[in-house]
Amino acid sequence: MNTQIRRLGIVLAVLFVLLFVQLNRLQVIEADRLNDHPANTRAVVRDFARPRGVIQTADGVVVASSTPTGGEFERLRTYPEGALFAHLTGYFSFTFGADGVERTYNDALTGRDRRLSIDRLGDLLLEKDQTANVTLTVSKRLQQVAAQALANRKGAVVAVDPRTGAILAMVDFPSYDPNPLAAHDQDAVRETWERLNADANKPLLPRAYRDRYFPGSSFKVVTAAAGLSTGVATPNQPVYPTLTELRLPQTTRPLRNFGGGRCGGPLPEALRVSCNTSFAQLGLDLGADRLAAAAEAFGFNEAPPIDLPFAIPSTFPAPSEFARDRPALARSAIGQQDVTATPLEMALVSAGIANGGVIMTPHVMAEVRDAEGRVIESFAPRPWTQAVPPGVASTVRDMMVGVVQRGTGTRGQIPGIPVAGKTGTAETGRNTTHVWFTAFAPANDPRIAVAVMLEDLPNVDEATGGTLAAPIAQTVMRAALGG
Protein backbone atom coordinates (compact mmCIF):
# COMPACT_ATOMS: atom_id res chain seq x y z
CA MET A 1 0.00 0.00 0.00
CA ASN A 2 2.80 2.42 0.90
CA THR A 3 4.47 1.71 -2.45
CA GLN A 4 1.27 2.53 -4.32
CA ILE A 5 0.78 5.74 -2.35
CA ARG A 6 4.41 6.69 -3.01
CA ARG A 7 3.99 6.08 -6.76
CA LEU A 8 0.76 8.06 -6.81
CA GLY A 9 2.51 10.89 -4.98
CA ILE A 10 5.35 10.87 -7.50
CA VAL A 11 2.91 10.95 -10.42
CA LEU A 12 0.97 13.83 -8.87
CA ALA A 13 4.22 15.71 -8.17
CA VAL A 14 5.35 15.24 -11.79
CA LEU A 15 1.96 16.42 -13.08
CA PHE A 16 2.14 19.46 -10.79
CA VAL A 17 5.63 20.30 -12.08
CA LEU A 18 4.46 19.92 -15.70
CA LEU A 19 1.46 22.15 -15.01
CA PHE A 20 3.72 24.72 -13.35
CA VAL A 21 6.13 24.67 -16.33
CA GLN A 22 3.29 24.99 -18.85
CA LEU A 23 1.68 27.91 -17.03
CA ASN A 24 5.00 29.72 -16.81
CA ARG A 25 5.71 29.02 -20.48
CA LEU A 26 2.36 30.51 -21.50
CA GLN A 27 2.36 33.42 -19.06
CA VAL A 28 6.03 34.40 -19.17
CA ILE A 29 8.05 32.90 -22.00
CA GLU A 30 5.44 33.03 -24.77
CA ALA A 31 3.32 35.88 -23.42
CA ASP A 32 4.49 38.47 -25.95
CA ARG A 33 4.14 36.10 -28.91
CA LEU A 34 0.62 35.08 -27.91
CA ASN A 35 -0.44 38.66 -27.18
CA ASP A 36 0.83 39.78 -30.59
CA HIS A 37 -0.64 36.86 -32.52
CA PRO A 38 -3.02 38.16 -35.23
CA ALA A 39 -5.73 35.70 -34.16
CA ASN A 40 -5.72 36.96 -30.57
CA THR A 41 -8.65 39.39 -30.24
CA ARG A 42 -8.99 39.32 -26.44
CA ALA A 43 -7.40 42.74 -25.95
CA VAL A 44 -9.76 44.31 -28.47
CA VAL A 45 -12.82 42.66 -26.94
CA ARG A 46 -11.70 43.94 -23.54
CA ASP A 47 -11.20 47.48 -24.84
CA PHE A 48 -14.04 47.80 -27.35
CA ALA A 49 -16.39 49.72 -25.03
CA ARG A 50 -13.66 51.82 -23.41
CA PRO A 51 -12.90 55.45 -24.27
CA ARG A 52 -10.24 55.61 -26.97
CA GLY A 53 -7.94 58.41 -28.08
CA VAL A 54 -7.66 59.78 -31.59
CA ILE A 55 -5.08 59.09 -34.26
CA GLN A 56 -4.12 62.16 -36.23
CA THR A 57 -1.71 63.12 -38.98
CA ALA A 58 1.35 65.33 -38.72
CA ASP A 59 -0.73 68.19 -40.15
CA GLY A 60 -3.51 67.72 -37.60
CA VAL A 61 -6.11 65.74 -39.56
CA VAL A 62 -7.99 63.18 -37.43
CA VAL A 63 -7.92 59.78 -39.12
CA ALA A 64 -9.40 57.67 -36.30
CA SER A 65 -11.72 58.69 -33.46
CA SER A 66 -14.52 57.34 -31.26
CA THR A 67 -18.09 58.63 -31.38
CA PRO A 68 -20.55 58.09 -28.50
CA THR A 69 -23.56 56.03 -29.58
CA GLY A 70 -25.49 55.18 -26.42
CA GLY A 71 -25.75 51.59 -27.60
CA GLU A 72 -24.43 48.36 -26.16
CA PHE A 73 -20.80 49.27 -26.85
CA GLU A 74 -21.28 52.99 -26.04
CA ARG A 75 -18.79 54.17 -28.66
CA LEU A 76 -18.22 53.63 -32.37
CA ARG A 77 -14.73 53.84 -33.88
CA THR A 78 -14.77 55.90 -37.09
CA TYR A 79 -12.21 56.61 -39.80
CA PRO A 80 -13.03 59.94 -41.47
CA GLU A 81 -10.48 59.53 -44.27
CA GLY A 82 -11.61 56.03 -45.17
CA ALA A 83 -9.27 54.09 -47.45
CA LEU A 84 -6.57 56.79 -47.63
CA PHE A 85 -5.01 55.81 -44.29
CA ALA A 86 -6.47 52.31 -43.85
CA HIS A 87 -3.16 50.44 -44.11
CA LEU A 88 -1.62 52.79 -41.54
CA THR A 89 -4.37 53.18 -38.96
CA GLY A 90 -5.58 49.63 -39.49
CA TYR A 91 -8.99 48.78 -38.04
CA PHE A 92 -10.48 48.21 -34.59
CA SER A 93 -13.04 45.41 -34.75
CA PHE A 94 -14.86 43.54 -31.99
CA THR A 95 -14.85 40.35 -34.08
CA PHE A 96 -11.54 40.51 -35.92
CA GLY A 97 -9.28 42.40 -33.55
CA ALA A 98 -7.05 45.30 -34.56
CA ASP A 99 -4.35 46.07 -37.05
CA GLY A 100 -1.99 48.92 -37.87
CA VAL A 101 -1.48 51.78 -35.44
CA GLU A 102 -4.69 50.77 -33.67
CA ARG A 103 -2.92 47.55 -32.64
CA THR A 104 0.59 48.84 -31.97
CA TYR A 105 -0.53 51.74 -29.77
CA ASN A 106 -3.66 50.15 -28.27
CA ASP A 107 -2.48 50.57 -24.66
CA ALA A 108 -1.89 54.29 -25.12
CA LEU A 109 -5.15 54.87 -27.00
CA THR A 110 -7.18 53.09 -24.29
CA GLY A 111 -5.33 54.65 -21.35
CA ARG A 112 -3.72 51.38 -20.26
CA ASP A 113 -0.19 52.69 -20.78
CA ARG A 114 1.49 52.83 -17.34
CA ARG A 115 2.87 56.28 -18.12
CA LEU A 116 -0.71 57.58 -18.01
CA SER A 117 -1.26 56.49 -14.39
CA ILE A 118 0.57 59.36 -12.65
CA ASP A 119 -2.67 61.25 -11.96
CA ARG A 120 -4.91 58.19 -11.86
CA LEU A 121 -6.28 58.82 -8.31
CA GLY A 122 -7.33 62.35 -9.18
CA ASP A 123 -8.76 61.17 -12.48
CA LEU A 124 -10.82 58.51 -10.69
CA LEU A 125 -12.24 61.05 -8.25
CA LEU A 126 -13.17 63.34 -11.14
CA GLU A 127 -14.47 60.42 -13.25
CA LYS A 128 -12.09 61.50 -16.02
CA ASP A 129 -11.43 59.24 -19.02
CA GLN A 130 -7.74 58.49 -19.24
CA THR A 131 -6.72 58.10 -22.88
CA ALA A 132 -3.93 59.29 -25.13
CA ASN A 133 -3.77 60.55 -28.68
CA VAL A 134 -1.28 59.36 -31.29
CA THR A 135 0.20 61.76 -33.83
CA LEU A 136 1.66 60.21 -36.98
CA THR A 137 4.73 61.25 -38.95
CA VAL A 138 2.59 61.11 -42.12
CA SER A 139 0.79 64.21 -43.37
CA LYS A 140 -2.55 64.07 -45.14
CA ARG A 141 -1.22 66.45 -47.79
CA LEU A 142 1.63 64.18 -48.90
CA GLN A 143 -0.45 61.01 -48.42
CA GLN A 144 -3.04 62.46 -50.78
CA VAL A 145 -0.40 63.43 -53.33
CA ALA A 146 1.03 59.90 -53.27
CA ALA A 147 -2.40 58.29 -53.62
CA GLN A 148 -3.33 60.54 -56.55
CA ALA A 149 0.02 59.85 -58.25
CA LEU A 150 -0.44 56.10 -57.81
CA ALA A 151 -3.82 56.65 -59.48
CA ASN A 152 -5.55 53.37 -58.72
CA ARG A 153 -2.74 51.22 -60.08
CA LYS A 154 -1.94 48.13 -58.07
CA GLY A 155 1.21 48.84 -56.08
CA ALA A 156 2.67 50.94 -53.29
CA VAL A 157 4.48 54.20 -52.56
CA VAL A 158 6.67 54.68 -49.49
CA ALA A 159 8.38 57.97 -48.59
CA VAL A 160 10.74 58.32 -45.63
CA ASP A 161 12.92 61.02 -44.11
CA PRO A 162 16.39 59.47 -44.41
CA ARG A 163 17.71 61.57 -41.51
CA THR A 164 15.23 60.27 -38.93
CA GLY A 165 13.45 57.23 -40.37
CA ALA A 166 10.08 59.01 -40.14
CA ILE A 167 7.58 57.69 -42.67
CA LEU A 168 6.29 60.68 -44.64
CA ALA A 169 3.78 58.83 -46.82
CA MET A 170 2.75 55.20 -47.19
CA VAL A 171 0.11 54.38 -49.78
CA ASP A 172 -1.15 51.07 -51.18
CA PHE A 173 -3.66 50.27 -53.87
CA PRO A 174 -6.08 48.67 -53.63
CA SER A 175 -7.06 49.71 -50.14
CA TYR A 176 -10.30 49.38 -48.14
CA ASP A 177 -12.64 51.37 -45.92
CA PRO A 178 -12.04 50.35 -42.27
CA ASN A 179 -15.36 51.83 -41.07
CA PRO A 180 -17.52 48.74 -41.78
CA LEU A 181 -15.07 46.55 -39.81
CA ALA A 182 -15.58 48.74 -36.72
CA ALA A 183 -19.39 48.53 -36.88
CA HIS A 184 -21.49 47.20 -34.00
CA ASP A 185 -23.56 44.89 -36.24
CA GLN A 186 -21.30 41.84 -36.19
CA ASP A 187 -23.17 40.07 -38.99
CA ALA A 188 -22.45 43.03 -41.25
CA VAL A 189 -18.83 43.06 -40.06
CA ARG A 190 -18.38 39.39 -40.96
CA GLU A 191 -19.95 39.94 -44.36
CA THR A 192 -17.52 42.79 -45.07
CA TRP A 193 -14.57 40.73 -43.83
CA GLU A 194 -15.45 37.78 -46.01
CA ARG A 195 -15.91 40.00 -49.05
CA LEU A 196 -12.56 41.73 -48.54
CA ASN A 197 -10.74 38.44 -48.03
CA ALA A 198 -12.37 36.92 -51.11
CA ASP A 199 -11.19 39.79 -53.32
CA ALA A 200 -8.35 38.52 -55.52
CA ASN A 201 -6.75 41.98 -55.44
CA LYS A 202 -6.15 41.64 -51.67
CA PRO A 203 -7.31 45.08 -50.48
CA LEU A 204 -6.58 44.20 -46.83
CA LEU A 205 -2.90 43.56 -47.62
CA PRO A 206 -0.50 46.44 -46.80
CA ARG A 207 1.76 45.89 -49.79
CA ALA A 208 4.22 48.51 -48.55
CA TYR A 209 5.55 46.39 -45.69
CA ARG A 210 3.77 43.03 -45.75
CA ASP A 211 4.35 41.74 -49.27
CA ARG A 212 7.51 40.98 -51.25
CA TYR A 213 8.33 41.40 -54.92
CA PHE A 214 11.31 40.83 -57.20
CA PRO A 215 13.14 44.19 -57.01
CA GLY A 216 14.79 43.80 -60.41
CA SER A 217 17.37 46.41 -61.29
CA SER A 218 16.58 48.61 -58.29
CA PHE A 219 18.63 46.00 -56.36
CA LYS A 220 21.70 47.02 -58.40
CA VAL A 221 22.20 49.81 -55.84
CA VAL A 222 23.00 47.08 -53.30
CA THR A 223 25.23 45.18 -55.73
CA ALA A 224 27.13 48.36 -56.65
CA ALA A 225 27.60 49.18 -52.96
CA ALA A 226 28.88 45.64 -52.37
CA GLY A 227 31.43 45.97 -55.17
CA LEU A 228 32.70 49.31 -53.88
CA SER A 229 32.75 48.27 -50.21
CA THR A 230 34.82 45.15 -50.89
CA GLY A 231 37.16 46.68 -53.45
CA VAL A 232 36.01 44.24 -56.13
CA ALA A 233 35.04 47.32 -58.17
CA THR A 234 35.89 51.01 -58.23
CA PRO A 235 34.34 53.83 -60.24
CA ASN A 236 37.02 53.24 -62.89
CA GLN A 237 37.83 49.51 -62.77
CA PRO A 238 37.01 47.05 -64.05
CA VAL A 239 35.73 48.22 -67.42
CA TYR A 240 33.05 45.67 -68.22
CA PRO A 241 32.95 44.48 -71.84
CA THR A 242 30.20 45.80 -74.11
CA LEU A 243 27.81 42.88 -74.56
CA THR A 244 24.23 42.00 -75.42
CA GLU A 245 24.38 38.82 -73.33
CA LEU A 246 26.66 37.21 -70.76
CA ARG A 247 27.67 33.56 -70.94
CA LEU A 248 27.17 32.04 -67.50
CA PRO A 249 28.99 29.11 -65.92
CA GLN A 250 27.17 25.80 -65.44
CA THR A 251 24.56 26.55 -68.10
CA THR A 252 24.13 27.11 -71.82
CA ARG A 253 21.45 29.74 -71.20
CA PRO A 254 22.93 33.27 -71.37
CA LEU A 255 21.83 36.29 -69.34
CA ARG A 256 20.60 39.07 -71.63
CA ASN A 257 20.28 42.82 -71.35
CA PHE A 258 16.84 44.41 -71.29
CA GLY A 259 15.46 44.71 -74.81
CA GLY A 260 18.56 43.08 -76.28
CA GLY A 261 20.63 46.24 -75.75
CA ARG A 262 24.42 46.42 -75.81
CA CYS A 263 26.15 47.92 -72.79
CA GLY A 264 29.23 47.79 -70.62
CA GLY A 265 31.91 50.13 -69.30
CA PRO A 266 32.91 51.11 -65.75
CA LEU A 267 30.52 50.80 -62.84
CA PRO A 268 28.93 54.30 -63.02
CA GLU A 269 28.13 53.77 -66.70
CA ALA A 270 26.75 50.30 -66.01
CA LEU A 271 24.42 51.71 -63.33
CA ARG A 272 23.40 54.68 -65.49
CA VAL A 273 22.03 52.42 -68.24
CA SER A 274 21.16 49.54 -65.85
CA CYS A 275 23.40 47.04 -67.64
CA ASN A 276 22.43 43.47 -66.71
CA THR A 277 25.54 41.83 -68.12
CA SER A 278 27.89 44.10 -66.16
CA PHE A 279 26.07 43.65 -62.86
CA ALA A 280 25.72 39.90 -63.34
CA GLN A 281 29.47 39.74 -63.83
CA LEU A 282 30.00 41.89 -60.74
CA GLY A 283 27.84 39.45 -58.79
CA LEU A 284 29.97 36.52 -59.95
CA ASP A 285 33.14 38.44 -59.08
CA LEU A 286 31.83 39.24 -55.60
CA GLY A 287 30.81 35.68 -54.86
CA ALA A 288 27.88 34.53 -52.78
CA ASP A 289 29.30 35.33 -49.34
CA ARG A 290 30.09 38.97 -50.05
CA LEU A 291 26.91 39.71 -51.98
CA ALA A 292 24.73 38.10 -49.31
CA ALA A 293 26.56 40.00 -46.57
CA ALA A 294 25.99 43.28 -48.43
CA ALA A 295 22.28 42.57 -48.81
CA GLU A 296 21.96 41.78 -45.11
CA ALA A 297 23.82 44.98 -44.22
CA PHE A 298 21.00 46.84 -45.99
CA GLY A 299 18.42 44.94 -43.90
CA PHE A 300 17.56 41.97 -46.08
CA ASN A 301 16.58 38.78 -44.19
CA GLU A 302 15.49 40.81 -41.16
CA ALA A 303 12.07 42.29 -40.55
CA PRO A 304 12.36 46.09 -40.41
CA PRO A 305 11.71 47.41 -36.89
CA ILE A 306 8.83 49.65 -37.95
CA ASP A 307 6.10 50.30 -35.39
CA LEU A 308 3.44 48.57 -37.48
CA PRO A 309 2.46 44.95 -36.79
CA PHE A 310 3.63 41.92 -38.74
CA ALA A 311 6.16 43.63 -41.02
CA ILE A 312 7.98 40.98 -43.05
CA PRO A 313 11.65 40.73 -44.05
CA SER A 314 12.91 41.15 -47.58
CA THR A 315 14.93 38.13 -48.64
CA PHE A 316 18.28 37.29 -50.16
CA PRO A 317 19.28 33.62 -50.51
CA ALA A 318 21.85 32.06 -48.19
CA PRO A 319 25.31 31.69 -49.79
CA SER A 320 25.02 27.91 -49.62
CA GLU A 321 22.18 28.03 -52.15
CA PHE A 322 24.62 29.22 -54.82
CA ALA A 323 27.24 26.52 -54.26
CA ARG A 324 26.07 24.49 -57.24
CA ASP A 325 24.14 27.23 -59.02
CA ARG A 326 26.35 30.13 -60.05
CA PRO A 327 23.87 31.32 -62.69
CA ALA A 328 21.47 31.98 -59.80
CA LEU A 329 24.12 34.20 -58.21
CA ALA A 330 24.39 36.24 -61.43
CA ARG A 331 20.62 36.64 -61.61
CA SER A 332 20.41 37.53 -57.92
CA ALA A 333 22.91 40.35 -58.49
CA ILE A 334 20.35 42.01 -60.77
CA GLY A 335 17.47 41.51 -58.32
CA GLN A 336 15.90 38.42 -59.85
CA GLN A 337 15.98 34.68 -58.98
CA ASP A 338 14.95 34.38 -55.29
CA VAL A 339 15.66 37.98 -54.26
CA THR A 340 12.52 39.69 -52.94
CA ALA A 341 11.91 43.08 -51.37
CA THR A 342 9.10 45.08 -49.83
CA PRO A 343 8.57 48.64 -51.05
CA LEU A 344 9.53 49.78 -47.54
CA GLU A 345 12.89 47.99 -47.83
CA MET A 346 13.72 49.60 -51.16
CA ALA A 347 12.85 53.02 -49.74
CA LEU A 348 15.24 52.26 -46.86
CA VAL A 349 17.98 51.23 -49.33
CA SER A 350 17.85 54.70 -50.86
CA ALA A 351 17.52 56.27 -47.41
CA GLY A 352 20.70 54.50 -46.29
CA ILE A 353 22.69 55.82 -49.26
CA ALA A 354 21.21 59.28 -48.67
CA ASN A 355 22.14 59.23 -44.97
CA GLY A 356 25.84 58.47 -45.37
CA GLY A 357 25.39 54.70 -45.22
CA VAL A 358 23.22 54.54 -42.07
CA ILE A 359 19.63 53.31 -42.29
CA MET A 360 17.54 54.82 -39.51
CA THR A 361 14.77 52.90 -37.75
CA PRO A 362 11.54 53.48 -39.70
CA HIS A 363 8.55 54.68 -37.70
CA VAL A 364 5.05 56.12 -38.14
CA MET A 365 4.52 57.50 -34.63
CA ALA A 366 5.74 61.03 -34.05
CA GLU A 367 4.41 61.46 -30.51
CA VAL A 368 1.81 60.34 -28.01
CA ARG A 369 0.04 62.91 -25.80
CA ASP A 370 -2.34 62.42 -22.91
CA ALA A 371 -5.77 64.03 -22.69
CA GLU A 372 -4.22 67.21 -21.24
CA GLY A 373 -1.81 67.51 -24.14
CA ARG A 374 1.31 66.40 -22.26
CA VAL A 375 3.81 64.41 -24.30
CA ILE A 376 4.21 60.94 -22.82
CA GLU A 377 6.23 59.52 -25.71
CA SER A 378 8.02 60.89 -28.75
CA PHE A 379 10.06 58.87 -31.17
CA ALA A 380 13.82 59.32 -30.73
CA PRO A 381 15.57 58.67 -34.06
CA ARG A 382 18.03 55.79 -33.85
CA PRO A 383 20.08 53.79 -36.37
CA TRP A 384 18.87 50.41 -37.54
CA THR A 385 21.84 49.23 -39.59
CA GLN A 386 25.12 50.52 -41.03
CA ALA A 387 24.69 49.55 -44.67
CA VAL A 388 27.96 50.91 -46.10
CA PRO A 389 30.79 53.27 -45.08
CA PRO A 390 30.18 56.98 -45.72
CA GLY A 391 32.66 57.09 -48.61
CA VAL A 392 30.89 54.27 -50.42
CA ALA A 393 27.50 55.93 -49.84
CA SER A 394 28.85 59.14 -51.38
CA THR A 395 30.12 57.32 -54.46
CA VAL A 396 26.87 55.41 -54.96
CA ARG A 397 24.93 58.66 -54.52
CA ASP A 398 26.90 60.25 -57.36
CA MET A 399 26.25 57.22 -59.54
CA MET A 400 22.51 57.40 -58.79
CA VAL A 401 22.52 61.09 -59.73
CA GLY A 402 23.87 60.02 -63.13
CA VAL A 403 20.93 57.62 -63.52
CA VAL A 404 18.46 60.49 -63.16
CA GLN A 405 20.44 63.13 -65.04
CA ARG A 406 21.15 61.14 -68.20
CA GLY A 407 20.22 57.48 -67.69
CA THR A 408 17.15 55.30 -67.27
CA GLY A 409 15.62 57.54 -64.58
CA THR A 410 15.32 60.91 -66.34
CA ARG A 411 11.58 61.09 -65.63
CA GLY A 412 12.47 61.41 -61.97
CA GLN A 413 14.10 64.82 -62.51
CA ILE A 414 12.88 67.82 -60.50
CA PRO A 415 13.74 71.22 -62.00
CA GLY A 416 16.36 72.95 -59.88
CA ILE A 417 16.77 70.02 -57.45
CA PRO A 418 19.35 67.24 -57.94
CA VAL A 419 17.79 63.78 -57.63
CA ALA A 420 19.54 60.44 -57.12
CA GLY A 421 17.63 57.35 -58.20
CA LYS A 422 17.52 53.88 -59.68
CA THR A 423 14.95 52.21 -61.91
CA GLY A 424 13.90 48.59 -61.84
CA THR A 425 11.92 46.28 -64.10
CA ALA A 426 11.51 42.75 -62.76
CA GLU A 427 10.17 39.75 -64.65
CA THR A 428 7.68 37.72 -62.63
CA GLY A 429 7.59 34.53 -64.74
CA ARG A 430 3.84 35.14 -65.31
CA ASN A 431 4.28 37.25 -68.46
CA THR A 432 4.05 40.35 -66.26
CA THR A 433 6.56 42.71 -64.67
CA HIS A 434 6.93 44.65 -61.46
CA VAL A 435 8.33 48.12 -62.10
CA TRP A 436 10.27 50.16 -59.55
CA PHE A 437 11.85 53.49 -58.91
CA THR A 438 13.75 54.27 -55.72
CA ALA A 439 15.29 57.68 -55.17
CA PHE A 440 16.13 60.53 -52.82
CA ALA A 441 16.32 64.31 -53.00
CA PRO A 442 17.91 66.77 -52.85
CA ALA A 443 20.89 64.56 -53.66
CA ASN A 444 23.30 66.97 -51.94
CA ASP A 445 21.09 67.44 -48.83
CA PRO A 446 18.56 64.60 -48.71
CA ARG A 447 15.24 65.20 -47.00
CA ILE A 448 13.11 62.51 -48.61
CA ALA A 449 13.75 59.00 -49.92
CA VAL A 450 11.05 57.18 -51.83
CA ALA A 451 10.25 53.83 -53.41
CA VAL A 452 7.49 53.21 -55.93
CA MET A 453 6.41 49.73 -57.02
CA LEU A 454 3.74 48.93 -59.61
CA GLU A 455 2.67 45.31 -59.54
CA ASP A 456 2.05 42.80 -62.34
CA LEU A 457 2.00 45.12 -65.33
CA PRO A 458 1.69 43.69 -68.84
CA ASN A 459 5.06 42.55 -70.13
CA VAL A 460 5.57 45.23 -72.81
CA ASP A 461 8.48 47.55 -73.60
CA GLU A 462 6.66 50.59 -72.18
CA ALA A 463 6.24 48.96 -68.77
CA THR A 464 9.51 50.00 -67.13
CA GLY A 465 10.45 51.65 -63.89
CA GLY A 466 11.78 54.66 -65.74
CA THR A 467 8.61 55.32 -67.70
CA LEU A 468 5.92 54.49 -65.11
CA ALA A 469 7.32 54.49 -61.57
CA ALA A 470 9.77 57.41 -61.81
CA PRO A 471 7.09 60.07 -62.53
CA ILE A 472 5.16 58.97 -59.44
CA ALA A 473 8.26 59.29 -57.26
CA GLN A 474 9.04 62.66 -58.82
CA THR A 475 5.57 63.96 -57.95
CA VAL A 476 5.84 62.81 -54.33
CA MET A 477 9.39 64.16 -53.83
CA ARG A 478 8.51 67.47 -55.44
CA ALA A 479 5.45 67.87 -53.18
CA ALA A 480 7.47 67.00 -50.07
CA LEU A 481 10.12 69.57 -50.96
CA GLY A 482 7.55 72.32 -51.42
CA GLY A 483 7.13 72.19 -55.17
Secondary structure, 3 states (H helix, E strand, C coil): CHHHHHHHHHHHHHHHHHHHHHHHHHHHHCHHHHHHCCCCCHHHHHHCCCCCCCEECCCCCEEEEEEECCCCCCEEEECCCHHHHHHHHCCEECCCEECHHHHHCHHHHHCCCHHHCCCHHHHHHCCCCCCEEEEECCCHHHHHHHHHHHCCCCEEEEEECCCCCEEEEEEEECCCCCHHHHCCCHHHHHHHHHHHHHCCCCCCCCHHHHCCECCHHHHHHHHHHHHHHHCCCCCCCCCEEEECEECCCCCCCCEECHHHCCEEECHHHHHHCCCHHHHHHHHHHHHHHHHHHHHHHCCCCCCCCCCCCCCCCCECCCHHHHCCCHHHHHHHCCCCCCCEECHHHHHHHHHHHHCCCEEECCECEEEEEECCCCEEEECCCCEEEECCCHHHHHHHHHHHHHHHHHCCCHHHCECCECCEEEEEEEECCCCEEEEEEEEEECCCCCCEEEEEEEEEEECCCCCCHHHHHHHHHHHHHHHHCCC
